[in-house]
Amino acid sequence: MASHPNVTKTITLIRQNPFGILITLGLALALIKLFSLYASVDVDDGRWQQFKAEHECVIQTGEQGSQRLSWKCNDGKIYYSWRQQR
């Protein structure tokens, strides 16, 4: 039974550089996890606009007054989100 040339090359590569393969797999898994976290974020500007109005949220700015840092709402909480600071 003859083995496929690509399988033989892959096995040879793994034997020659096992740590490089592990690092590559680790980075690939990290990228997949980061993408899944990004994709799972619920971005709903309509709900935020309604929440902001209902809770009388006020924008908090930096010391120079030019940067919008957070929203302070009447529920006693401060909300941070770059997507909500448009």
Residue frames as a rotation matrix with the C-alpha (Angstrom) as fourth column:
MET 1
0.581 0.814 0.000 0.00
0.814 -0.581 0.000 0.00
0.000 0.000 -1.000 0.00
ALA 2
-0.447 -0.761 0.471 1.63
0.768 -0.596 -0.234 3.24
0.459 0.257 0.851 -1.15
SER 3
0.024 0.428 -0.903 1.18
0.786 -0.566 -0.247 6.39
-0.617 -0.704 -0.350 0.93
HIS 4
0.797 0.367 0.480 0.19
0.584 -0.669 -0.459 9.68
0.152 0.646 -0.748 -0.60
PRO 5
-0.131 -0.948 0.292 3.18
0.770 -0.282 -0.573 12.03
0.625 0.150 0.766 -1.26
ASN 6
-0.010 0.180 0.984 1.54
-0.287 -0.943 0.170 14.95
0.958 -0.281 0.061 0.60
VAL 7
0.937 0.346 0.040 0.98
-0.160 0.324 0.932 12.81
0.310 -0.880 0.359 3.70
THR 8
0.482 -0.842 -0.243 4.62
0.857 0.510 -0.067 11.75
0.181 -0.176 0.968 3.66
LYS 9
-0.297 -0.579 0.759 5.77
0.408 -0.796 -0.448 15.38
0.863 0.177 0.472 3.33
THR 10
0.399 0.545 0.737 3.50
-0.452 -0.583 0.675 16.46
0.798 -0.603 0.014 6.19
ILE 11
0.962 -0.070 -0.263 4.77
0.245 0.637 0.731 13.70
0.116 -0.768 0.630 8.50
THR 12
0.095 -0.993 0.076 8.37
0.916 0.057 -0.398 14.62
0.391 0.107 0.914 7.64
LEU 13
-0.177 -0.092 0.980 7.68
0.011 -0.996 -0.092 18.32
0.984 -0.006 0.178 8.37
ILE 14
0.771 0.527 0.358 6.10
-0.369 -0.090 0.925 17.50
0.520 -0.845 0.125 11.74
ARG 15
0.778 -0.530 -0.338 9.06
0.627 0.691 0.360 15.32
0.043 -0.492 0.870 12.71
GLN 16
-0.143 -0.897 0.418 11.57
0.800 -0.354 -0.485 18.00
0.583 0.265 0.768 11.71
ASN 17
-0.844 -0.124 0.522 9.84
-0.075 -0.936 -0.344 20.92
0.532 -0.330 0.780 13.46
PRO 18
-0.289 0.800 -0.525 7.26
0.826 0.486 0.286 19.80
0.484 -0.351 -0.801 16.07
PHE 19
-0.377 0.125 -0.918 7.38
0.700 -0.610 -0.370 23.07
-0.607 -0.782 0.142 18.05
GLY 20
-0.944 0.024 -0.329 6.79
-0.222 -0.784 0.580 25.18
-0.244 0.620 0.745 14.96
ILE 21
-0.610 0.767 -0.200 3.73
0.209 0.399 0.893 23.11
0.765 0.503 -0.403 14.14
LEU 22
-0.188 0.530 -0.827 2.42
0.979 0.168 -0.115 23.48
0.078 -0.831 -0.550 17.71
ILE 23
-0.643 -0.094 -0.760 2.94
0.288 -0.949 -0.126 27.24
-0.710 -0.300 0.637 17.62
THR 24
-0.939 0.303 -0.160 1.20
-0.266 -0.349 0.898 27.48
0.217 0.887 0.409 14.25
LEU 25
-0.375 0.837 -0.399 -1.75
0.569 0.548 0.614 25.42
0.732 0.004 -0.681 15.50
GLY 26
-0.302 0.208 -0.930 -1.95
0.894 -0.276 -0.352 27.54
-0.331 -0.938 -0.103 18.67
LEU 27
-0.840 -0.048 -0.540 -2.02
-0.075 -0.976 0.204 30.77
-0.537 0.212 0.817 16.68
ALA 28
-0.797 0.588 -0.137 -4.64
-0.084 0.116 0.990 29.36
0.598 0.800 -0.043 14.34
LEU 29
-0.218 0.726 -0.652 -6.83
0.874 0.442 0.200 28.33
0.433 -0.526 -0.731 17.29
ALA 30
-0.491 -0.014 -0.871 -6.38
0.602 -0.728 -0.327 31.76
-0.630 -0.685 0.366 18.90
LEU 31
-0.952 0.131 -0.275 -7.44
-0.283 -0.718 0.636 33.50
-0.114 0.684 0.721 15.68
ILE 32
-0.542 0.796 -0.270 -10.49
0.283 0.475 0.833 31.26
0.791 0.375 -0.482 15.37
LYS 33
-0.196 0.448 -0.872 -11.46
0.981 0.083 -0.178 31.99
-0.007 -0.890 -0.456 18.99
LEU 34
-0.715 -0.113 -0.690 -11.02
0.228 -0.971 -0.077 35.75
-0.661 -0.212 0.720 18.53
PHE 35
-0.898 0.421 -0.127 -13.14
-0.267 -0.293 0.918 35.71
0.349 0.858 0.376 15.40
SER 36
-0.327 0.818 -0.473 -15.87
0.630 0.561 0.536 33.72
0.704 -0.123 -0.699 17.17
LEU 37
-0.334 0.171 -0.927 -15.88
0.833 -0.406 -0.376 36.23
-0.441 -0.898 -0.007 20.05
TYR 38
-0.893 -0.034 -0.450 -16.11
-0.138 -0.929 0.344 39.12
-0.429 0.369 0.824 17.61
ALA 39
-0.770 0.610 -0.190 -18.91
-0.110 0.167 0.980 37.46
0.629 0.775 -0.062 15.68
SER 40
-0.314 0.674 -0.669 -20.89
0.828 0.539 0.154 36.69
0.464 -0.505 -0.727 18.83
VAL 41
-0.869 -0.004 -0.494 -21.11
0.298 -0.801 -0.519 40.34
-0.394 -0.598 0.698 19.95
ASP 42
0.020 0.955 0.295 -24.68
0.995 0.009 -0.095 41.55
-0.094 0.295 -0.951 19.77
VAL 43
-0.925 -0.299 -0.233 -24.61
0.263 -0.949 0.172 44.96
-0.272 0.098 0.957 18.14
ASP 44
-0.092 0.954 0.286 -28.03
0.959 0.008 0.282 46.52
0.267 0.300 -0.916 18.31
ASP 45
-0.917 -0.356 0.177 -27.86
0.320 -0.926 -0.201 50.29
0.236 -0.128 0.963 18.10
GLY 46
-0.222 0.920 0.323 -31.65
-0.150 -0.360 0.921 50.58
0.963 0.155 0.218 18.20
ARG 47
0.528 0.378 -0.760 -31.83
0.616 0.446 0.650 48.91
0.585 -0.811 0.003 21.60
TRP 48
-0.409 -0.748 -0.523 -28.96
0.912 -0.326 -0.248 51.06
0.015 -0.579 0.815 22.89
GLN 49
-0.792 0.161 0.589 -30.70
0.037 -0.950 0.309 54.23
0.609 0.266 0.747 21.71
GLN 50
0.281 0.960 -0.013 -33.88
-0.033 0.023 0.999 53.19
0.959 -0.280 0.038 23.52
PHE 51
0.367 -0.231 -0.901 -31.97
0.880 0.401 0.256 52.21
0.302 -0.887 0.350 26.69
LYS 52
-0.698 -0.716 0.029 -30.00
0.685 -0.679 -0.265 55.47
0.209 -0.165 0.964 26.61
ALA 53
-0.501 0.591 0.632 -33.22
-0.211 -0.792 0.573 57.51
0.839 0.153 0.522 26.42
GLU 54
0.509 0.773 -0.380 -35.06
0.146 0.357 0.923 55.52
0.848 -0.525 0.069 29.09
HIS 55
0.486 -0.398 -0.778 -32.15
0.871 0.287 0.398 55.70
0.064 -0.871 0.486 31.55
GLU 56
0.999 -0.012 0.032 -31.24
-0.013 -1.000 0.014 59.33
0.032 -0.014 -0.999 30.85
CYS 57
0.420 -0.906 0.052 -27.66
0.840 0.410 0.354 58.42
-0.342 -0.105 0.934 29.96
VAL 58
0.938 -0.218 -0.271 -25.20
-0.257 -0.959 -0.119 61.31
-0.234 0.182 -0.955 29.74
ILE 59
0.664 -0.747 -0.025 -21.92
0.389 0.374 -0.842 61.15
0.639 0.550 0.538 27.86
GLN 60
0.785 -0.542 -0.299 -18.79
0.170 -0.276 0.946 61.43
-0.596 -0.794 -0.124 30.01
THR 61
0.860 -0.492 0.140 -15.83
0.015 -0.249 -0.968 63.19
0.511 0.834 -0.207 28.40
GLY 62
0.165 -0.909 -0.383 -12.10
0.912 0.288 -0.291 63.32
0.375 -0.302 0.877 29.04
GLU 63
-0.001 -0.246 -0.969 -10.35
0.759 -0.631 0.160 66.17
-0.651 -0.736 0.188 30.84
GLN 64
-0.910 -0.361 -0.202 -9.93
0.137 -0.723 0.677 68.13
-0.391 0.588 0.708 27.61
GLY 65
-0.114 0.972 -0.205 -13.60
-0.301 -0.230 -0.925 67.57
-0.947 -0.044 0.319 26.77
SER 66
-0.172 -0.004 -0.985 -12.81
-0.978 -0.120 0.171 66.18
-0.119 0.993 0.017 23.35
GLN 67
-0.820 -0.171 -0.546 -12.91
-0.291 0.946 0.141 62.43
0.492 0.275 -0.826 24.03
ARG 68
0.282 0.926 0.253 -16.14
-0.880 0.144 0.453 60.61
0.383 -0.350 0.855 24.76
LEU 69
-0.690 -0.717 0.103 -15.18
-0.677 0.588 -0.444 57.99
0.257 -0.376 -0.890 27.32
SER 70
-0.889 0.404 -0.213 -18.36
0.452 0.845 -0.286 56.48
0.064 -0.351 -0.934 28.70
TRP 71
-0.235 0.897 0.373 -22.06
-0.154 -0.413 0.897 56.86
0.960 0.154 0.235 29.39
LYS 72
-0.998 0.026 -0.049 -23.34
0.052 0.120 -0.991 57.51
-0.020 -0.992 -0.121 32.93
CYS 73
-0.407 0.911 -0.060 -26.95
0.056 0.091 0.994 56.44
0.912 0.401 -0.088 33.36
ASN 74
-0.136 0.450 0.883 -29.57
-0.851 -0.509 0.128 56.98
0.507 -0.734 0.452 36.06
ASP 75
0.815 0.351 -0.461 -29.39
-0.108 0.874 0.474 53.31
0.569 -0.336 0.751 37.05
GLY 76
0.790 -0.543 0.285 -26.09
-0.445 -0.188 0.875 54.16
-0.422 -0.818 -0.390 38.76
LYS 77
0.407 -0.645 0.647 -23.95
0.580 0.730 0.362 52.34
-0.706 0.228 0.671 36.23
ILE 78
0.153 -0.460 -0.875 -21.36
-0.688 -0.685 0.240 53.57
-0.710 0.565 -0.421 33.76
TYR 79
0.725 0.178 0.666 -21.35
0.304 0.784 -0.541 51.94
-0.618 0.595 0.514 30.33
TYR 80
-0.150 -0.846 -0.512 -18.31
-0.533 -0.367 0.762 51.70
-0.833 0.387 -0.395 28.06
SER 81
0.227 0.126 0.966 -18.59
0.635 0.733 -0.245 50.81
-0.739 0.668 0.086 24.41
TRP 82
-0.719 -0.554 -0.420 -16.83
0.038 -0.634 0.772 52.32
-0.694 0.539 0.477 21.43
ARG 83
-0.755 0.490 0.437 -19.76
0.593 0.224 0.773 51.31
0.280 0.843 -0.460 19.23
GLN 84
0.232 0.920 -0.315 -22.17
0.971 -0.201 0.130 53.24
0.057 -0.336 -0.940 21.44
GLN 85
0.032 -0.301 -0.953 -20.18
0.478 -0.833 0.279 56.47
-0.878 -0.465 0.117 21.35
ARG 86
-0.486 -0.143 0.862 -21.09
0.870 -0.180 0.460 57.56
0.090 0.973 0.212 17.85
